[in-house]
């Protein structure tokens, strides 16, 4: 069987995925930028709607430690995306010749408020998940060790090196 058509198909799918992913992030940045430039109530509405939907969709389910790990990992990625989006918005606002109604202190206030609400939402969400699923807080320590091991493994390339590092640290 010829491997080239399969390789070309996989590359085309990867390029399409990257394009759609980039467009989605661009739309998030654009939405955040428009919300900040229009009114403070728009930013507040976006924050509250997003937070309520996130809590509602995850809290009322039963989780095991294994099924909760992908949610924790996706929240970490989501927080990273949020910080990158905010950096893009600040960069865009810093180069725009705007004579808008908002000062830099107003903009920074809403961005800090956005991050605080996101962190608070995640905190409340995980408190409720841990309470309703009867999970122990030590589960988060296990997740931390797994994520650190993943980072060390991708840097070192050997499972033995990571095991040795954890043995030395313990």
C-alpha positions as CSV (number, residue, x, y, z in Angstrom):
1,X,0.0,0.0,0.0
2,X,1.2,3.5,-0.8
3,X,2.0,5.6,2.3
4,X,2.0,9.0,0.6
5,X,-1.8,9.5,0.2
6,X,-2.3,8.6,3.9
7,X,0.5,11.1,4.9
8,X,-1.0,13.8,2.7
9,X,-4.4,13.2,4.2
10,X,-3.1,13.4,7.8
11,X,-1.2,16.6,7.0
12,X,-4.3,18.2,5.5
13,X,-6.3,17.2,8.5
14,X,-3.7,18.6,10.9
15,X,-3.6,21.9,8.9
16,X,-7.3,22.1,9.0
17,X,-7.4,21.5,12.7
18,X,-4.7,24.2,13.3
19,X,-6.6,26.6,11.2
20,X,-9.9,26.1,13.0
21,X,-8.2,26.2,16.4
22,X,-6.5,29.5,15.5
23,X,-9.7,31.0,14.2
24,X,-11.4,30.1,17.5
25,X,-8.8,31.8,19.5
26,X,-8.9,34.8,17.3
27,X,-12.7,35.0,17.9
28,X,-12.2,34.8,21.6
29,X,-9.7,37.6,21.6
30,X,-12.0,39.6,19.3
31,X,-15.0,39.1,21.6
32,X,-13.0,40.1,24.6
33,X,-11.6,43.2,22.9
34,X,-15.1,44.2,21.7
35,X,-16.6,43.6,25.2
36,X,-13.9,45.7,26.8
37,X,-14.3,48.6,24.4
38,X,-18.1,48.7,24.4
39,X,-19.3,48.7,28.0
40,X,-18.5,47.2,31.4
41,X,-21.9,45.5,31.5
42,X,-21.0,43.5,28.4
43,X,-17.8,42.2,30.1
44,X,-19.7,41.3,33.2
45,X,-22.4,39.5,31.2
46,X,-19.8,37.4,29.4
47,X,-18.1,36.5,32.6
48,X,-21.2,35.6,34.5
49,X,-22.7,33.6,31.6
50,X,-19.5,31.6,31.1
51,X,-19.0,30.9,34.8
52,X,-22.6,29.8,35.4
53,X,-22.5,27.5,32.4
54,X,-19.2,25.9,33.5
55,X,-20.5,25.2,37.0
56,X,-23.8,23.9,35.8
57,X,-22.3,21.5,33.3
58,X,-19.8,19.8,35.6
59,X,-20.9,20.0,39.2
60,X,-23.9,17.7,39.2
61,X,-22.1,14.6,37.9
62,X,-20.4,11.9,39.9
63,X,-16.6,11.7,39.3
64,X,-13.9,9.3,40.2
65,X,-10.3,10.4,40.5
66,X,-9.5,9.0,37.1
67,X,-12.4,10.8,35.4
68,X,-11.7,14.1,37.1
69,X,-8.1,14.3,35.8
70,X,-9.0,15.4,32.3
71,X,-11.2,18.2,33.7
72,X,-8.4,19.5,35.8
73,X,-6.0,19.3,32.9
74,X,-8.4,21.1,30.6
75,X,-8.9,23.8,33.2
76,X,-5.1,24.3,33.3
77,X,-5.1,24.7,29.5
78,X,-8.1,27.0,29.6
79,X,-6.3,29.3,32.2
80,X,-3.3,29.4,29.9
81,X,-5.4,30.3,26.9
82,X,-7.1,33.0,29.0
83,X,-3.8,34.6,29.9
84,X,-2.6,34.5,26.3
85,X,-5.9,36.0,25.1
86,X,-5.5,38.8,27.7
87,X,-2.0,39.5,26.5
88,X,-3.2,39.7,22.9
89,X,-6.0,42.1,24.0
90,X,-3.6,44.3,26.0
91,X,-1.2,44.3,23.0
92,X,-4.0,45.3,20.7
93,X,-5.2,48.0,23.0
94,X,-1.7,49.4,23.5
95,X,-1.2,50.0,19.8
96,X,-4.7,51.2,18.9
97,X,-5.1,55.0,18.5
98,X,-8.3,55.0,20.6
99,X,-9.9,57.9,22.2
100,X,-12.4,55.7,24.0
101,X,-14.3,56.3,27.1
102,X,-12.3,53.9,29.2
103,X,-8.9,54.5,30.8
104,X,-6.2,52.0,31.3
105,X,-7.2,51.6,34.9
106,X,-10.7,50.6,33.8
107,X,-9.4,48.0,31.3
108,X,-6.9,46.5,33.8
109,X,-9.7,46.4,36.4
110,X,-11.9,44.3,34.1
111,X,-9.1,42.0,33.1
112,X,-8.1,41.4,36.7
113,X,-11.8,40.9,37.5
114,X,-12.1,38.4,34.6
115,X,-9.2,36.3,35.9
116,X,-10.4,36.5,39.5
117,X,-13.9,35.3,38.5
118,X,-12.4,32.5,36.4
119,X,-10.2,31.3,39.3
120,X,-13.1,31.7,41.8
121,X,-15.4,29.8,39.5
122,X,-12.9,26.9,39.2
123,X,-12.4,26.9,42.9
124,X,-16.2,26.7,43.6
125,X,-16.6,24.1,40.9
126,X,-13.9,21.8,42.3
127,X,-15.1,22.3,45.9
128,X,-18.6,21.1,44.9
129,X,-17.2,18.3,42.7
130,X,-15.0,17.0,45.5
131,X,-17.9,17.2,48.0
132,X,-20.5,15.5,45.9
133,X,-18.1,12.9,44.6
134,X,-16.6,12.1,48.0
135,X,-13.1,12.7,46.8
136,X,-10.2,13.6,49.0
137,X,-8.1,16.7,48.5
138,X,-5.0,14.5,48.3
139,X,-6.2,13.6,44.8
140,X,-5.0,17.0,43.6
141,X,-1.5,16.1,44.9
142,X,-1.5,13.0,42.7
143,X,-2.6,15.1,39.7
144,X,0.3,17.5,40.5
145,X,2.8,14.6,40.5
146,X,1.4,13.2,37.3
147,X,1.7,16.5,35.5
148,X,5.2,17.1,36.8
149,X,6.2,13.6,35.7
150,X,4.8,14.3,32.2
151,X,6.8,17.5,32.0
152,X,10.0,15.8,33.2
153,X,9.4,12.9,30.9
154,X,9.0,15.1,27.8
155,X,12.2,16.9,28.7
156,X,14.3,13.9,29.6
157,X,13.0,11.3,27.2
158,X,13.5,8.4,29.7
159,X,11.2,7.0,32.3
160,X,14.2,5.9,34.4
161,X,15.4,9.5,34.6
162,X,12.0,10.7,35.9
163,X,11.8,7.8,38.4
164,X,15.3,8.7,39.7
165,X,14.3,12.4,40.0
166,X,11.2,11.5,42.0
167,X,13.2,9.2,44.2
168,X,15.7,11.9,44.9
169,X,13.0,14.4,45.7
170,X,11.1,12.2,48.0
